[in-house]
């Protein structure tokens, strides 16, 4: 039993073979997935998938790269969707200083608004962080995000930063990069973070694990992430699969 906590099956990369991708995931032991919507189009598609498949859940929010496009109406819509029984988190939200589409101050404002919304609707949050670690941690602390907690999605920081996030009631989620031969930090994080605070993900169609690096990722490959973490921690694959699945079900309140 595996739980891929972050998929983008709502992406156009799956337009031709979505059903086959889902079936392959199930055959690899993936029992649950959360499909993440981060703008109008992808949120709508995420909701369709969550309603169509019993084992797929939705996370809805606004991506920092597109923060400049988010309106008050969009935020209200996300709040309305939060009441849907298949919506288990708000996000992905956060900061992305790599791309310059949305100014930093607007990204931070939209980030804060979504944290406050998540606290209002009592759902955990999913954090996107690219080249913005210090500001992410500061905003999470200032907004008292520990009240709802959540996921540091596709975590790429240091074990020290991971420890700060754990103090704020966040799980650390690892994806394909932990399998890369030259990925020192993710492996250090996998070793340092207790298994009961780890989650696994693919972030598909992006960041495919070794040996599929550079190709389209898919949820079935989350098994490779779990296998790598098991090897690093010196425990069985079955233990990693069981504990990370239970962690996700606890966070997302899935019985």
N, C-alpha and C positions, 0 to 999 in steps of 0.2 A: 504494500500500500504506500503510494507516494502522493505528495501534495505539492503541485507546482503553484506557488503563491503569486506568480506574476507572468501572465501571458498576454500577448497581443494577437489573439486569433481573430480579432476584428480588423486586422491589417489587410491591405489589398494583396499582400504576398500569398494569402491563402484562398484567394478567390476561386482558383481552379480546382483545389483538392482538399478543401476543409474537412470533409467527412473522413477521407483517408488519413489525414493527419491526426484527427481525434481518435480514430480506431487504432492507429499505431501507438498512440499514447496509452490507451487502455490496455493494449497487449503487453506494454512494458511495465504495467502495474500502477499507472497513474490513476488514482481514484477520485481526485479532486483537482480543480483548477480555479483560479481567479483571473478573469479577463478584465483588463484595465482600460477604461476610457479616459481620455485626457483632453477632449474638445467635443464640440457638438456632434460631429460625425461619428467619432469612435465611441462616445458614450451611448449614442443611440444603438449602435451595432452591439456593444457590450450587453445592453439590456435585452436585445433580441436573443443573443446566445444564452444568456442566463435563464431566460424563460423557456428556451427550447430544450436545453439539456439539464437534467436533474443534478448532475455532478459539477456543473459550471456555475460559479458565482460571479458577481460584478463588483468592481471598485470604480467609483466615479469621482472625477475631480478635474482640475485644470492644470495643464503642464506649464512650468515656468517660462519656457521658450515662447509660449503663446499668451503669456500673462497680459500683454498689451491689448489683446482682443477680447478679454473677458469682461462682460457687462454685469450689472446688478441683476439683470434678468437671468443670466446664466447661473449666477450664484443661487438665486431663488429656485431655479429648476433643479440644481444639484440637491438642494435641501429637500425638495419634494420627492426626488428619486430615493433619497436616503431612507424613506419610510417603506420602500419595497422590500419584501422579505428576502430577496436574493441579493440585495446590496449589503456587503459586509464591511466596507471601508470607504473612506474618502481619500482620493488621490488619483493618479500620482501628482503630488504637489511638491514644492520646494524651490530651489534656486539652481540656475544653470548659467554660469558666467563664461562658458565656452562660446556660446552663440550670442550675438549682440542684437537680436530682433527686439527684445523687450528690455528696456532700461532697468538697472538694478533696483532702483527705488520702487518701480512698478511691480517687479517680481516680488519684492519683499512685502509690499502692501497686499498683493493677491495671496501670497503665502499665509500671512497673518489672518486674513479674512477666512481662509479655508480651515485653519486650525480652530478658529473661534466657532465656525460652523460645525466642525466635527465634535467639539465639546458640547454644543447645543443639542445635536442629534445623538450624542453618545456613541460614536463609532470611532474605531482606531484610524490612524492616518498612515499613508504610504508615502515615503519621502524619496524624492529624486534629488540627487546632489551631484553637481559637476563643477569642480573647481571653486567650491563655495563653502567648504566645511566649517570654517570659523563662524561665518554668518548664520549658517543653518543651526549650529549648536546654540548660538546666542539667542536666536529667535525662538527656538523650541523651549529654551529655559525661560525667556521673558514671557512667553505666552502660556507657560505652565502646561505644556503639551503632555506631560507625564500623566495628567488626569485621564487621558484616553489611550496614551501609548500608541504603538504601531510598529511599523517596519522601516528599517533603513534598507531600502531596496537596492539590490546589486551593489552591496557595500564594497567600497574600494579604498577606504581609509586605513589607518593604522590600528593596531590593537589598543593603543591608548585612547583614540577617539571612540572606538567601539565600547570601551569601558564607560566613557562619559554618556554614551547613548543608552547603555544598559541601566545606568542610574536613573534615566528618565523614562523607564518602563518600555523601552523599545527592544524588539528582536532584531538580530543581525541576519540579513538574508544574503546568501551566496549563490552565485550563478556560474556560468561557463568559465569565467576567468580563473576560478580556483583550480581548474584543470590545466591551465596553460603552463608549459614547462618553465617559463621565465617569470611567472606571476608570484613574486615573493610575498607581497603584502597579504593577498587573500589567503595564502597558505598559512601565514603567521596568525591571521585572524581566526581561521578555522581551528588552529591548534589552541588558541588562547580562550576563545569564547566557549562557555559551558554549552553542552549539547542541548540543554533545556532552554537555551536562549537563541538557538540557531533555527533558521528556516532555509529552504532551498527553492530555487526558481530557475527559469530559463531566460526570461525577458524576450522570449521568441517573438518575432523572427530574427532578433539581434543576438550577438555574442554567443554563437554556437560553441559548445565545449570541444576540446580535443577528443577525437580526431576529425571533427567536422568544422573546425575553426575556419571562418571565411565563407562558409556556406549558410544557407537558410537554416535557422534554428527551429526546433519544434518541441512540444511539451514532452515527448517520449525521451528526449535527451536528458531530462532532469535526473534520470537514473545514473548517468555518468557523474553528475555533480555529487549525488549521494555516495557513490562508490569512492570518489576522491576524498570526501570528508571522512569516510570510514577508514580509509588507508592512513590519512594524516593523524587521526585520533587513536588508531589502533583498536578499533572496535568493529563489530560486524556491520555489513551493509543493512541487515535487517533491523539492527538497533537504531541506526541513523534514520532509516525510513520510518520506523514506528514513532520515534520521539519527535522528529520534525513534523510529521503529520499531526500528532497530538498537539504540538505547539500551535500549529496553524488553526486547528479546530477550536482550540481554547481561545486564541486571539479573536478569531472571526465569529465566535459563538455558534459554531456548527455542531449539532448533536450527532 
